[in-house]
Amino acid sequence: MMKYILTFIIIFNSLLVASSSAKSEKEKKIRIEKQIKKEMETEKKYAKEQTFYSEENYDFKGAEVNQDSLDSVPKLEPQYDFDMDSVYD
């Protein structure tokens, strides 16, 4: 009698595990499909932004530096005697 109960429990558990793995495979496929759809939307958005941020769409002539005006800008020398000790006192 004990053999039959043990055999029944083993068979029942194996069927239970098999059905749960099939269910998890189905859930996994659904999650994968959702993730693929989400990534495709992100790629579409990136493709739009990529054309928006393309340098051909902008005119940088107004941002160019006039080389003649650089002579009036004072040259900054590094401060080699800079001391940070007073900050930590």
N, C-alpha and C positions, 0 to 999 in steps of 0.2 A: 504494500500500500504506500509506503514511504517513497519507493522508487517512482511510482506514478505521480505523486504530488511533486516530487523534485523534477521529474521530466516535464510536467505541465508548467511549472514555474520557469524552467529554463526556456522552453518554447515560447511562453508568453512574453518573457523579457526580451528574447531575441526579436520577436515580432514588434514589440514596442520600440526597441532601438531602431529597427529598420524603418518604421513609419516616421519616427522623429527625424531621422537623417534625411528621408525623402522630403519632409516638410522643411527642414533647414536648407536643403538644396533649392527648393522653390523660393524660399525667402531670400536666399543668397542671390539668385538670379534677378529677383525684383529689385534688391538693393543695388546690384550692378547696373541694371537698366536705368534706375534713377540717377546714379552717379554719372553714367555716360551722358544722359540727357543734360544734367547740370553742367558738366564739363563742356559739352557742345555749345550751350548758351554762353558760357564764359568765353569760349573761343570766338563766337560771333561778336561778342562785345569787344574783345581784343582786336579783332579784325577791323571793326569800325574805328576804334581809337587809333589804331596803327595808321590808318589813312589820315586821320585828323592830325596826328602829331608828325606827319611827314614834313620834312624841311622844305619841300617844293612848294608848300602852301603858304609859306611865310616870306615876307620881304624884310631882310635883315640890313638893308642899306642904311636905314635910319639909326641902327645900333652900332655902326662902324665908328671907330675912334679916329679922330682927326690927328694925324701924327704931328702937325705943326703946333697943336695946343698942348702937347705933352711937355714942351719946354717950360711952360709956366707952372707946372706941378712941382712942388718941392720934393727933393729926394729924401726919403726917410732913412736915417742911419740906425743900425741896431744899437740897443742899449746894453753894452757889455758889462756895465757896472751895476746892473739892476740887482737888488738884494731883496730876497723874500723873507729874511730872518725876522723882520719886524712884524710880519703877518702872524707868525706862530708864537709871539710873546704874549 
